[in-house]
């Protein structure tokens, strides 16, 4: 599986778990409204970001290495292309 897709799906999964848990806790203490839902989403986003920093480091490193490798290949092709233009 593509590391970027795996990381994206993992982040989405962490957010959904955080949202469900935050929503369940909010049901006990808050009256439900559209604003409450917005606050629950914002709190879940903050929680999922913090959790992702610690738990998804391996996936994040794989994505970074893949992007770095792709950038190096593109730079190499660009330099080869420039070199070929200079020869003509």
Helices and strands as residue ranges (DSSP letters): H 3-29, H 34-55, H 57-87
